[in-house]
Amino acid sequence: MHTDSVQWILEVNKSDIAYIVGLFDAYDDFAVVRTLDPARGHIELMMSPDYIDEVAQLVDRLAGEIPLRILKQ
């Protein structure tokens, strides 16, 4: 486990993964998105502890647009 970053794992529709990657890229790289299991739609958000609040707000807004579930926070 990294001590200099925070990792969240989300489950999303696999068809939404590219959209999520693009969204986080557009938001000044609040988090890096890594696909863990594309078949299951499991992605990891890796962020600096300094950006947890911003990422949480973005994930909340995203949950209003697309189905997602936080598996690990």
C-alpha angles and dihedrals in degrees: 000000000000117000096194095055140040122233126205123183119211134185114218138157107283089231089063097054096091090048091052092048091051092046094054091045089055093051096069093271097290085166139006113235118216124182110230100175116003094188091059095035093241114159133173125221112205115193144161113259085241090068101047094107093049093047091048091053092048092048090049091053091044090053087061090058106038137018112266139155128201108228098177130012 
